[in-house]
Amino acid sequence: MRRREFVVGALGAGLAASNVLDSIIPGAPAAGGTASASQLRTAIPFGAAVRVDYLADQFDYKTAILEHCQMVVGEGGLKWIDLRPTRDDFVFDQPDRLIAFAEANGMKMRGHTLAWYGAMPDWTQQIASEAEAEGELVRHIEMVVGRYKGRIPSWDVINEAIADHPTPDSPYRESIWQQRLGKRFVELSLRTAAAVDPDVQLVINDYAIENPTGQCRAKREALLNMLRDLKDRDVPLHAVGIQGHLLGDQEIDKDGLSRFVEAVAAMDLEVLVTELDVIDNKLPASTYDRDQIAAATANDFLRAICDVKRPGAILTWGITDRYTWVPMWFTRDDGKPNRPLPLDVNYRPKALMQVIEEYTRVPA
Ligand code: G3I
């Protein structure tokens, strides 16, 4: 459904705007009252990746999350490297704190992630056989999904399984899971998560599908093939997470991305935008110009998706330029700090936030 149709459809039901909003989030305060973001009424829930340590000791950071987000996801904490420092230990400190924060503030928390090639503790390299890999993966998913059963409604079960340059013969990225189990690690993970929590939304999450490049076309095709294969065999799966780490200096392949979303929707799958930000290392030095280009890029990306299907949620990978993963990989040659996120380092909303609000807020 197109965004306009969604909104017009709701209004067309004969409801005044404030009632429409109430109907989206029951119990929301009357128009004109003050509300935290979790109580705000939005057409598409907005959220951000959060670092729990900053939430605990940085007042402005916590305030920004409360002000803007209805949903959170741990930037870390549920990754193997955080949860499983040793083979026998599960350390739930970070996600326990984040879910307590979310629940105390009426927010939803997404789970990220169960099967990924990255952020793996060294001991997992010793997983030597297919049987051992299956045992470890199943035990991990049962323990982690089980702990948050009924509390984390949506999980990135599979993260970045498609190779960076997939070919028909070799569509999958190397990981301990792919090496030991082949492609069946995907099915195994999804079936295990579904068995533990039948109500949870099972998501396959990936990136680099939005540009008009051979790489993105190949990734789209490989991902769609994977989804079709899973659907054909009735493997439980509910949504595709389009990460949206957008390269600010590259145009969005609006048609290619829309066709991709159409194909996903035709398989009866939802789409989510899970990790939006704009990588700005190759954009002009001028702050104003950079922010405008980042906003326009995000607008093209969101338009291409929303013109076809309303995403179930839009999340950015962080909330403020003060704390972002981007300089880990994409520092600027001129030494200026990156500006990939909706709020600047002083928590002031940028043009990117305006774009996000256009897509997520119900118009007055
Ligand atoms: O926790 C330690 C800290 O104790 C230490 O002082 C510090 C020194 O560098 O490192 C800290 O850990 C880092 C952690 O981020 C928290 O900042 C790790 O070294 C670093 O590897 C880790 O990077 C994260 C990366 O995933 C790997 O897990 C990034 O924050 C996070 O943004 C990034 O997120 C990924 C998504 O999961 C998947 N999609 C792409 C996205 C961006 O790369």
Residues whose N, C-alpha, C, O or C-beta is under 5 A from the ligand:
A	BS01	G3I	E75 A119 W325
